[in-house]
Amino acid sequence: MSTAGVLLAAGAGTRFTASQHKLLATIDGRSVVSRALQSLFEASLDAVAVVTGAVDLTGALADARHKIALISNERWASGIASSVRCAAGWAERQGHEAVVVGLADQPFVISAAWRAVAASAGPIAVATYDGRRGNPVRLAREVWPLLPHDGDEGARTVMRRFPEIVVPVACEGLPDDIDTVEDLSRWS
């Protein structure tokens, strides 16, 4: 079964009040988005893509540009659901049977988490950290039509409607996101 990994990086990051976008902020000399992308690469999935939108990430992704597909989400302002839809649509066009989606503002999700979620069975697999659901999330082709088209929830609405098809996957690593300047300062 072919499984792609997709990093969602389309949002505006409005809670991050610095002069630059949160994904371009650095931790130990590397941008938040490049750190997240490196973990996804190290998971060795069949293909890798990044959904972009509000900010130009070309410079931050330059080193990886020949290894990834960039998916432009023109509807990024409608919420994360549109980015998840973009990811599923791209995966379908590429012939993948599943897509594992994660967030570009979570630079401490490790490659082992991506691999574990990708290898899980079931229509939806969700990473758990100390019993709490997080990212990444694996979505099998059969659930793609159930995904919402817009709004600030991606697969969570499907997981609530159909809890019987959700497989929790215990993962190591940190699911912390960088949403504010204060979040970043804890790691810098």
N, C-alpha and C positions, 0 to 999 in steps of 0.2 A: 504494500500500500504506500503510495507516494504522499508524503507529508511536507508541507511548506511551513516555514516560520515567517511571521509578519510582525514587524514592530510598528505600533501605532504612534505617529509623531505629527499629527495634523493640527492639534489644538493651539489656541492662542496663548495659553498659560497666563491668564490675566491676574492670577493671585501672586505671581512672581513680579515684584515691583522694581526690579533692577532695569538698567538701561538696555540690557540684552535679553533675549528669550531664554527661558530656563534650560532648554535643551542645548543651548550653546554655552551655558555657564560651565566652568571647569571644576573638576575634582582631581587633585594630584596631576594637573597639567593636561587632562583629557576632558573633552566635552562630555556632558551627561549622555547625549545621544550616542556618541561613539563608544562609550563604556557599555551601554545597554546592547548595542549592536555587536560588540565583540563577544559578549556572552552568548548571543543568539548564534553567531558564526561557529563558535566552539561546540555548539550542540550537534553540528554536522547533520542538519536536516537536508531534505532533497533540494530545496530552493529557499532563498531568503529575499524578502521584500520589505520596503519601508513605505508606509502611507504618509504622505506629506500634505500640507495645506497652508496654514497661517503664516509660516515663516520659511524662508529659503534656507535649506539645510545643506546645500551643495558643497560648501566649504568643509563642513564638519564630516560629510560623508565621502569626500574626495578619494581617500585612500581605499575605500571599499566599493567605489562606484562600478567597477567592472565585475563585481561579484554579486551585485544586488539588482533587483528591479525597483524602480521608484514608481509608486502609484500616487498620482495626484488626486486628492479628494477636493473637488471644487465645492462640495457642500459641507466642508469641515465645520462651519459655524452652526450647523443644525444639530451638532452633538456627536458623541463618540459612536453612536449606532451607525452613522453614515460611513465612518472609517472601517468599522467591522464589516459592513456590507461591501465596501471597496475591496477589502482583503479577501472575502469569500468569492466575490466576482472574479478577481484576478486569479485566485487558486483554481476556480472552475475553468476559466479560459486556458489555464496552463495544464489542465488534466490531473490535478492533485485530488486525492480522495479525502484529505483532511487538511486543516490549517490550524496552526498553533499561533495565537495572537498574544502579544504582550505589550507593555507600555514603555515608550522611550524615556519616560521620566522615572523609571525604576532601574537605576544603574547597578543595583546590588543583587538582582535576580541572577543566579549563577547558571552556567550552561547545564549543569546536572538537573536543574529544575526543568529547563526547556526539554531536555532529553526524556526525563521521566514522564512528563505530561504527554509528549509526543508518542511515547511507547504504550500509553495506557489504552485499554479497550473501552468501548462504550461510545455512544454518540457525542457526549460532552464529558471532557475530563478537566478538572480544575485543580490547580496547585493549592495546597493548604500549607500553612505555616503555623505550627503549634495549634492545629485544629481550626484555624481561621482561613476562609477562602481568600484567594488572591489571584495573581497572574503568574504565569501564563495560563491560557485556557485553550484546550483542543476542541475544535468543532469539526465533526465528521460531515461529509457532504450532505447527508440526509437531513441535517438540522438547518442548513443554510437558508432554505425558504422560510423558516420560522423566525429568522432574525428581524428585529425592528428596522425600519428605514431611517428614523431619526430619533433624536432624544439623547439624554445623557446616560443611557444604559445600553450596553452592547448585548452580550449573551445573558446577562443577569435576568432579563425578563423571561427568556426561554427557560432558564434554570428554575425560576420560581413556578412557572406554569407546568413544567414536566420534571419534577425532582427525581422521579424514578429513573431517568436516563442520565443522571449526573454521577460521575465517578470521581470521588476525591482522591488526590494523589499527594501523599506526604512529601514535602520538599524541604531541602536545606536552603540557606541563603536568607537574604533580607528583602521583603517586599516593599520596603519604605520608598515612597516617591518624593521627588523634589518638586514641591508645589509652591513653596515660598522661599524668600531669601533666608529666612531663619532655618528652614530645612537644609538648605545648602550649607549654611555656616556650621551645622553640626558635623559635616563631613569634610570640610575644607581645612 
